[in-house]
């Protein structure tokens, strides 16, 4: 989930740079912009950096386990083949 502080910061920056005539509507515009921006960003299924790094670590551990299992299967296949050839 995206941090609401980021959305607030973006909407504040946008409304702070409005022309003078529109700054009177700043509060309403900021509220609407915050809602719209939040909804749009949530639809993107974004993850936080922390969530991404956690999943990256899980993937690395899983990859290491798969590699080890593949090596073990090859060893077992060789042993079985050797046994069948000697048998």
N, CA, C and O atoms as a printed pandas DataFrame, in Angstrom:
     atom_number atom_name residue_name chain_id  residue_number  x_coord  y_coord  z_coord
0              1         N          UNK        A               1    0.853   -1.188    0.000
1              2        CA          UNK        A               1    0.000    0.000    0.000
2              3         C          UNK        A               1    0.883    1.231    0.000
3              4         O          UNK        A               1    1.904    1.269    0.687
4              5         N          UNK        A               2    0.505    2.216   -0.751
5              6        CA          UNK        A               2    1.255    3.447   -0.866
6              7         C          UNK        A               2    1.040    4.308    0.366
7              8         O          UNK        A               2   -0.076    4.423    0.872
8              9         N          UNK        A               3    2.111    4.907    0.838
9             10        CA          UNK        A               3    2.067    5.747    2.037
10            11         C          UNK        A               3    1.220    6.999    1.761
11            12         O          UNK        A               3    1.511    7.734    0.817
12            13         N          UNK        A               4    0.189    7.252    2.560
13            14        CA          UNK        A               4   -0.656    8.438    2.356
14            15         C          UNK        A               4    0.137    9.741    2.440
15            16         O          UNK        A               4   -0.260   10.740    1.840
16            17         N          UNK        A               5    1.241    9.746    3.167
17            18        CA          UNK        A               5    2.062   10.959    3.266
18            19         C          UNK        A               5    2.616   11.356    1.911
19            20         O          UNK        A               5    2.753   12.544    1.620
20            21         N          UNK        A               6    2.937   10.368    1.074
21            22        CA          UNK        A               6    3.456   10.651   -0.265
22            23         C          UNK        A               6    2.381   11.339   -1.098
23            24         O          UNK        A               6    2.659   12.311   -1.799
24            25         N          UNK        A               7    1.170   10.839   -1.021
25            26        CA          UNK        A               7    0.055   11.443   -1.765
26            27         C          UNK        A               7   -0.194   12.865   -1.272
27            28         O          UNK        A               7   -0.405   13.769   -2.080
28            29         N          UNK        A               8   -0.174   13.074    0.044
29            30        CA          UNK        A               8   -0.350   14.418    0.604
30            31         C          UNK        A               8    0.737   15.363    0.119
31            32         O          UNK        A               8    0.471   16.512   -0.233
32            33         N          UNK        A               9    1.962   14.862    0.105
33            34        CA          UNK        A               9    3.098   15.698   -0.324
34            35         C          UNK        A               9    2.951   16.101   -1.785
35            36         O          UNK        A               9    3.185   17.257   -2.137
36            37         N          UNK        A              10    2.565   15.157   -2.636
37            38        CA          UNK        A              10    2.397   15.465   -4.061
38            39         C          UNK        A              10    1.270   16.473   -4.262
39            40         O          UNK        A              10    1.430   17.446   -5.000
40            41         N          UNK        A              11    0.132   16.245   -3.609
41            42        CA          UNK        A              11   -0.993   17.166   -3.792
42            43         C          UNK        A              11   -0.672   18.553   -3.238
43            44         O          UNK        A              11   -1.107   19.556   -3.804
44            45         N          UNK        A              12    0.076   18.623   -2.153
45            46        CA          UNK        A              12    0.474   19.920   -1.588
46            47         C          UNK        A              12    1.385   20.682   -2.545
47            48         O          UNK        A              12    1.231   21.889   -2.730
48            49         N          UNK        A              13    2.324   19.980   -3.147
49            50        CA          UNK        A              13    3.240   20.625   -4.099
50            51         C          UNK        A              13    2.493   21.145   -5.322
51            52         O          UNK        A              13    2.765   22.242   -5.810
52            53         N          UNK        A              14    1.555   20.349   -5.806
53            54        CA          UNK        A              14    0.791   20.774   -6.986
54            55         C          UNK        A              14   -0.043   22.013   -6.660
55            56         O          UNK        A              14   -0.022   22.990   -7.409
56            57         N          UNK        A              15   -0.773   21.976   -5.549
57            58        CA          UNK        A              15   -1.642   23.108   -5.219
58            59         C          UNK        A              15   -0.847   24.344   -4.806
59            60         O          UNK        A              15   -1.328   25.463   -4.983
60            61         N          UNK        A              16    0.339   24.172   -4.267
61            62        CA          UNK        A              16    1.166   25.321   -3.886
62            63         C          UNK        A              16    1.639   26.091   -5.112
63            64         O          UNK        A              16    1.934   27.283   -5.021
64            65         N          UNK        A              17    1.713   25.426   -6.242
65            66        CA          UNK        A              17    2.192   26.070   -7.466
66            67         C          UNK        A              17    1.064   26.552   -8.374
67            68         O          UNK        A              17    1.283   26.841   -9.550
68            69         N          UNK        A              18   -0.136   26.634   -7.822
69            70        CA          UNK        A              18   -1.271   27.129   -8.599
70            71         C          UNK        A              18   -1.161   28.636   -8.804
71            72         O          UNK        A              18   -0.571   29.345   -7.989
72            73         N          UNK        A              19   -1.733   29.109   -9.895
73            74        CA          UNK        A              19   -1.791   30.563  -10.091
74            75         C          UNK        A              19   -2.601   31.210   -8.965
75            76         O          UNK        A              19   -3.448   30.563   -8.348
76            77         N          UNK        A              20   -2.337   32.479   -8.706
77            78        CA          UNK        A              20   -2.958   33.206   -7.587
78            79         C          UNK        A              20   -4.482   33.097   -7.590
79            80         O          UNK        A              20   -5.081   32.916   -6.530
80            81         N          UNK        A              21   -5.114   33.201   -8.743
81            82        CA          UNK        A              21   -6.573   33.150   -8.820
82            83         C          UNK        A              21   -7.148   31.818   -8.365
83            84         O          UNK        A              21   -8.266   31.768   -7.851
84            85         N          UNK        A              22   -6.406   30.757   -8.546
85            86        CA          UNK        A              22   -6.906   29.435   -8.175
86            87         C          UNK        A              22   -6.564   29.051   -6.739
87            88         O          UNK        A              22   -7.088   28.068   -6.215
88            89         N          UNK        A              23   -5.690   29.820   -6.108
89            90        CA          UNK        A              23   -5.290   29.462   -4.758
90            91         C          UNK        A              23   -6.433   29.615   -3.755
91            92         O          UNK        A              23   -6.389   29.029   -2.674
92            93         N          UNK        A              24   -7.445   30.390   -4.101
93            94        CA          UNK        A              24   -8.612   30.513   -3.233
94            95         C          UNK        A              24   -9.351   29.181   -3.166
95            96         O          UNK        A              24  -10.019   28.885   -2.175
96            97         N          UNK        A              25   -9.231   28.387   -4.210
97            98        CA          UNK        A              25   -9.868   27.073   -4.259
98            99         C          UNK        A              25   -8.914   25.973   -3.806
99           100         O          UNK        A              25   -9.188   24.785   -3.976
100          101         N          UNK        A              26   -7.798   26.387   -3.231
101          102        CA          UNK        A              26   -6.720   25.460   -2.909
102          103         C          UNK        A              26   -7.174   24.283   -2.034
103          104         O          UNK        A              26   -6.801   23.142   -2.307
104          105         N          UNK        A              27   -7.958   24.535   -1.009
105          106        CA          UNK        A              27   -8.382   23.485   -0.089
106          107         C          UNK        A              27   -9.217   22.429   -0.795
107          108         O          UNK        A              27   -8.964   21.232   -0.654
108          109         N          UNK        A              28  -10.224   22.877   -1.562
109          110        CA          UNK        A              28  -11.072   21.932   -2.299
110          111         C          UNK        A              28  -10.268   21.190   -3.353
111          112         O          UNK        A              28  -10.403   19.976   -3.511
112          113         N          UNK        A              29   -9.440   21.917   -4.064
113          114        CA          UNK        A              29   -8.632   21.305   -5.113
114          115         C          UNK        A              29   -7.653   20.288   -4.527
115          116         O          UNK        A              29   -7.454   19.213   -5.093
116          117         N          UNK        A              30   -7.051   20.629   -3.406
117          118        CA          UNK        A              30   -6.097   19.722   -2.769
118          119         C          UNK        A              30   -6.800   18.443   -2.314
119          120         O          UNK        A              30   -6.269   17.346   -2.483
120          121         N          UNK        A              31   -7.984   18.585   -1.741
121          122        CA          UNK        A              31   -8.760   17.417   -1.299
122          123         C          UNK        A              31   -9.114   16.517   -2.484
123          124         O          UNK        A              31   -8.944   15.300   -2.423
124          125         N          UNK        A              32   -9.607   17.130   -3.561
125          126        CA          UNK        A              32   -9.987   16.364   -4.749
126          127         C          UNK        A              32   -8.769   15.725   -5.411
127          128         O          UNK        A              32   -8.821   14.575   -5.849
128          129         N          UNK        A              33   -7.686   16.469   -5.478
129          130        CA          UNK        A              33   -6.465   15.944   -6.074
130          131         C          UNK        A              33   -5.934   14.768   -5.255
131          132         O          UNK        A              33   -5.505   13.759   -5.816
132          133         N          UNK        A              34   -5.965   14.899   -3.935
133          134        CA          UNK        A              34   -5.494   13.828   -3.049
134          135         C          UNK        A              34   -6.320   12.559   -3.274
135          136         O          UNK        A              34   -5.767   11.463   -3.374
136          137         N          UNK        A              35   -7.632   12.709   -3.353
137          138        CA          UNK        A              35   -8.519   11.558   -3.560
138          139         C          UNK        A              35   -8.273   10.907   -4.918
139          140         O          UNK        A              35   -8.150    9.687   -5.023
140          141         N          UNK        A              36   -8.204   11.729   -5.940
141          142        CA          UNK        A              36   -8.004   11.217   -7.295
142          143         C          UNK        A              36   -6.642   10.553   -7.443
143          144         O          UNK        A              36   -6.528    9.467   -8.012
144          145         N          UNK        A              37   -5.627   11.202   -6.934
145          146        CA          UNK        A              37   -4.273   10.659   -7.016
146          147         C          UNK        A              37   -4.167    9.360   -6.229
147          148         O          UNK        A              37   -3.557    8.398   -6.697
148          149         N          UNK        A              38   -4.744    9.327   -5.062
149          150        CA          UNK        A              38   -4.725    8.115   -4.243
150          151         C          UNK        A              38   -5.401    6.944   -4.943
151          152         O          UNK        A              38   -4.880    5.829   -4.950
152          153         N          UNK        A              39   -6.559    7.204   -5.527
153          154        CA          UNK        A              39   -7.291    6.153   -6.233
154          155         C          UNK        A              39   -6.498    5.658   -7.438
155          156         O          UNK        A              39   -6.417    4.454   -7.680
156          157         N          UNK        A              40   -5.918    6.580   -8.188
157          158        CA          UNK        A              40   -5.156    6.191   -9.374
158          159         C          UNK        A              40   -3.921    5.372   -9.004
159          160         O          UNK        A              40   -3.622    4.367   -9.649
160          161         N          UNK        A              41   -3.212    5.797   -7.975
161          162        CA          UNK        A              41   -2.006    5.066   -7.576
162          163         C          UNK        A              41   -2.335    3.702   -6.974
163          164         O          UNK        A              41   -1.581    2.747   -7.162
164          165         N          UNK        A              42   -3.439    3.602   -6.261
165          166        CA          UNK        A              42   -3.841    2.322   -5.692
166          167         C          UNK        A              42   -4.214    1.310   -6.767
167          168         O          UNK        A              42   -4.030    0.108   -6.579
168          169         N          UNK        A              43   -4.736    1.788   -7.886
169          170        CA          UNK        A              43   -5.076    0.895   -8.992
170          171         C          UNK        A              43   -3.823    0.302   -9.641
171          172         O          UNK        A              43   -3.906   -0.722  -10.320
172          173         N          UNK        A              44   -2.684    0.925   -9.442
173          174        CA          UNK        A              44   -1.443    0.446  -10.053
174          175         C          UNK        A              44   -0.840   -0.742   -9.316
175          176         O          UNK        A              44    0.145   -1.317   -9.779
176          177         N          UNK        A              45   -1.415   -1.118   -8.179
177          178        CA          UNK        A              45   -0.893   -2.232   -7.379
178          179         C          UNK        A              45    0.582   -2.049   -7.048
179          180         O          UNK        A              45    1.376   -2.977   -7.201
180          181         N          UNK        A              46    0.948   -0.863   -6.597
181          182        CA          UNK        A              46    2.326   -0.577   -6.226
182          183         C          UNK        A              46    2.644   -1.184   -4.870
183          184         O          UNK        A              46    1.761   -1.348   -4.028
184          185         N          UNK        A              47    3.909   -1.515   -4.667
185          186        CA          UNK        A              47    4.363   -2.012   -3.369
186          187         C          UNK        A              47    5.421   -1.063   -2.843
187          188         O          UNK        A              47    6.039   -0.312   -3.598
188          189         N          UNK        A              48    5.618   -1.109   -1.538
189          190        CA          UNK        A              48    6.647   -0.261   -0.946
190          191         C          UNK        A              48    8.018   -0.855   -1.221
191          192         O          UNK        A              48    8.129   -2.027   -1.580
192          193         N          UNK        A              49    9.043   -0.066   -1.058
193          194        CA          UNK        A              49   10.419   -0.530   -1.229
194          195         C          UNK        A              49   10.686   -1.682   -0.264
195          196         O          UNK        A              49   11.325   -2.670   -0.625
196          197         N          UNK        A              50   10.192   -1.547    0.963
197          198        CA          UNK        A              50   10.409   -2.592    1.973
198          199         C          UNK        A              50    9.771   -3.915    1.531
199          200         O          UNK        A              50   10.396   -4.972    1.626
200          201         N          UNK        A              51    8.531   -3.848    1.051
201          202        CA          UNK        A              51    7.859   -5.068    0.580
202          203         C          UNK        A              51    8.610   -5.688   -0.596
203          204         O          UNK        A              51    8.738   -6.909   -0.687
204          205         N          UNK        A              52    9.101   -4.841   -1.490
205          206        CA          UNK        A              52    9.846   -5.308   -2.654
206          207         C          UNK        A              52   11.126   -6.016   -2.220
207          208         O          UNK        A              52   11.445   -7.093   -2.723
208          209         N          UNK        A              53   11.859   -5.407   -1.282
209          210        CA          UNK        A              53   13.116   -5.999   -0.822
210          211         C          UNK        A              53   12.882   -7.313   -0.082
211          212         O          UNK        A              53   13.688   -8.237   -0.195
212          213         N          UNK        A              54   11.790   -7.407    0.670
213          214        CA          UNK        A              54   11.458   -8.662    1.354
214          215         C          UNK        A              54   11.207   -9.756    0.318
215          216         O          UNK        A              54   11.735  -10.862    0.433
216          217         N          UNK        A              55   10.409   -9.445   -0.679
217          218        CA          UNK        A              55   10.112  -10.434   -1.711
218          219         C          UNK        A              55   11.353  -10.799   -2.522
219          220         O          UNK        A              55   11.498  -11.939   -2.964
220          221         N          UNK        A              56   12.232   -9.844   -2.711
221          222        CA          UNK        A              56   13.485  -10.101   -3.413
222          223         C          UNK        A              56   14.331  -11.109   -2.626
223          224         O          UNK        A              56   14.949  -11.997   -3.213
224          225         N          UNK        A              57   14.356  -10.969   -1.300
225          226        CA          UNK        A              57   15.079  -11.903   -0.443
226          227         C          UNK        A              57   14.459  -13.290   -0.473
227          228         O          UNK        A              57   15.169  -14.294   -0.532
228          229         N          UNK        A              58   13.128  -13.343   -0.431
229          230        CA          UNK        A              58   12.424  -14.632   -0.506
230          231         C          UNK        A              58   12.746  -15.321   -1.825
231          232         O          UNK        A              58   13.002  -16.524   -1.855
232          233         N          UNK        A              59   12.732  -14.570   -2.901
233          234        CA          UNK        A              59   13.035  -15.132   -4.214
234          235         C          UNK        A              59   14.464  -15.656   -4.281
235          236         O          UNK        A              59   14.702  -16.725   -4.842
236          237         N          UNK        A              60   15.411  -14.925   -3.724
237          238        CA          UNK        A              60   16.810  -15.362   -3.731
238          239         C          UNK        A              60   16.972  -16.664   -2.945
239          240         O          UNK        A              60   17.673  -17.574   -3.389
240          241         N          UNK        A              61   16.326  -16.756   -1.778
241          242        CA          UNK        A              61   16.406  -18.000   -0.984
242          243         C          UNK        A              61   15.753  -19.160   -1.722
243          244         O          UNK        A              61   16.267  -20.278   -1.709
244          245         N          UNK        A              62   14.628  -18.896   -2.361
245          246        CA          UNK        A              62   13.941  -19.940   -3.117
246          247         C          UNK        A              62   14.795  -20.402   -4.286
247          248         O          UNK        A              62   14.881  -21.599   -4.560
248          249         N          UNK        A              63   15.422  -19.468   -4.972
249          250        CA          UNK        A              63   16.290  -19.813   -6.103
250          251         C          UNK        A              63   17.448  -20.682   -5.629
251          252         O          UNK        A              63   17.805  -21.648   -6.303
252          253         N          UNK        A              64   18.039  -20.360   -4.487
253          254        CA          UNK        A              64   19.146  -21.146   -3.946
254          255         C          UNK        A              64   18.680  -22.570   -3.611
255          256         O          UNK        A              64   19.399  -23.535   -3.871
256          257         N          UNK        A              65   17.493  -22.698   -3.042
257          258        CA          UNK        A              65   16.955  -24.023   -2.720
258          259         C          UNK        A              65   16.693  -24.833   -3.983
259          260         O          UNK        A              65   16.994  -26.026   -4.029
260          261         N          UNK        A              66   16.134  -24.194   -5.008
261          262        CA          UNK        A              66   15.867  -24.876   -6.274
262          263         C          UNK        A              66   17.184  -25.344   -6.900
263          264         O          UNK        A              66   17.274  -26.470   -7.389
264          265         N          UNK        A              67   18.193  -24.489   -6.885
265          266        CA          UNK        A              67   19.506  -24.868   -7.430
266          267         C          UNK        A              67   20.074  -26.074   -6.691
267          268         O          UNK        A              67   20.591  -26.998   -7.318
268          269         N          UNK        A              68   19.982  -26.072   -5.359
269          270        CA          UNK        A              68   20.487  -27.186   -4.553
270          271         C          UNK        A              68   19.712  -28.470   -4.862
271          272         O          UNK        A              68   20.304  -29.543   -4.973
272          273         N          UNK        A              69   18.407  -28.360   -4.999
273          274        CA          UNK        A              69   17.587  -29.535   -5.327
274          275         C          UNK        A              69   17.911  -30.071   -6.720
275          276         O          UNK        A              69   17.944  -31.283   -6.929
276          277         N          UNK        A              70   18.147  -29.172   -7.669
277          278        CA          UNK        A              70   18.522  -29.611   -9.020
278          279         C          UNK        A              70   19.844  -30.364   -9.004
279          280         O          UNK        A              70   19.989  -31.390   -9.669
280          281         N          UNK        A              71   20.819  -29.847   -8.234
281          282        CA          UNK        A              71   22.107  -30.544   -8.112
282          283         C          UNK        A              71   21.908  -31.925   -7.492
283          284         O          UNK        A              71   22.495  -32.907   -7.946
284          285         N          UNK        A              72   21.079  -31.994   -6.457
285          286        CA          UNK        A              72   20.826  -33.269   -5.767
286          287         C          UNK        A              72   20.149  -34.272   -6.700
287          288         O          UNK        A              72   20.494  -35.454   -6.685
288          289         N          UNK        A              73   19.204  -33.824   -7.500
289          290        CA          UNK        A              73   18.526  -34.703   -8.448
290          291         C          UNK        A              73   19.525  -35.244   -9.465
291          292         O          UNK        A              73   19.501  -36.431   -9.791
292          293         N          UNK        A              74   20.408  -34.369   -9.970
293          294        CA          UNK        A              74   21.428  -34.833  -10.922
294          295         C          UNK        A              74   22.328  -35.892  -10.294
295          296         O          UNK        A              74   22.651  -36.897  -10.928
296          297         N          UNK        A              75   22.730  -35.664   -9.046
297          298        CA          UNK        A              75   23.569  -36.643   -8.334
298          299         C          UNK        A              75   22.842  -37.975   -8.182
299          300         O          UNK        A              75   23.419  -39.038   -8.413
300          301         N          UNK        A              76   21.584  -37.910   -7.795
301          302        CA          UNK        A              76   20.807  -39.138   -7.626
302          303         C          UNK        A              76   20.597  -39.861   -8.952
303          304         O          UNK        A              76   20.652  -41.090   -9.007
304          305         N          UNK        A              77   20.356  -39.098  -10.021
305          306        CA          UNK        A              77   20.194  -39.712  -11.336
306          307         C          UNK        A              77   21.486  -40.399  -11.782
307          308         O          UNK        A              77   21.451  -41.495  -12.340
308          309         N          UNK        A              78   22.619  -39.752  -11.535
309          310        CA          UNK        A              78   23.911  -40.364  -11.875
310          311         C          UNK        A              78   24.130  -41.637  -11.069
311          312         O          UNK        A              78   24.574  -42.651  -11.608
312          313         N          UNK        A              79   23.816  -41.583   -9.772
313          314        CA          UNK        A              79   23.993  -42.766   -8.925
314          315         C          UNK        A              79   23.072  -43.892   -9.396
315          316         O          UNK        A              79   23.489  -45.050   -9.414
316          317         N          UNK        A              80   21.875  -43.591   -9.765
317          318        CA          UNK        A              80   20.932  -44.593  -10.230
318          319         C          UNK        A              80   21.387  -45.183  -11.565
319          320         O          UNK        A              80   21.320  -46.394  -11.780
320          321         N          UNK        A              81   21.843  -44.320  -12.439
321          322        CA          UNK        A              81   22.347  -44.770  -13.744
322          323         C          UNK        A              81   23.568  -45.662  -13.571
323          324         O          UNK        A              81   23.705  -46.687  -14.238
324          325         N          UNK        A              82   24.444  -45.260  -12.675
325          326        CA          UNK        A              82   25.653  -46.052  -12.387
326          327         C          UNK        A              82   25.255  -47.410  -11.829
327          328         O          UNK        A              82   25.825  -48.427  -12.225
328          329         N          UNK        A              83   24.304  -47.445  -10.933
329          330        CA          UNK        A              83   23.843  -48.703  -10.329
330          331         C          UNK        A              83   23.219  -49.611  -11.382
331          332         O          UNK        A              83   23.449  -50.821  -11.379
332          333         N          UNK        A              84   22.416  -49.015  -12.299
333          334        CA          UNK        A              84   21.777  -49.789  -13.355
334          335         C          UNK        A              84   22.803  -50.363  -14.335
335          336         O          UNK        A              84   22.635  -51.474  -14.838
336          337         N          UNK        A              85   23.854  -49.608  -14.599
337          338        CA          UNK        A              85   24.906  -50.066  -15.528
338          339         C          UNK        A              85   25.771  -51.153  -14.913
339          340         O          UNK        A              85   26.299  -51.996  -15.638
340          341         N          UNK        A              86   25.929  -51.156  -13.595
341          342        CA          UNK        A              86   26.747  -52.158  -12.914
342          343         C          UNK        A              86   25.945  -53.392  -12.516
343          344         O          UNK        A              86   26.525  -54.405  -12.123
344          345         N          UNK        A              87   24.690  -53.323  -12.608
345          346        CA          UNK        A              87   23.804  -54.253  -12.019
346          347         C          UNK        A              87   23.463  -55.498  -12.639
347          348         O          UNK        A              87   22.685  -56.273  -12.082
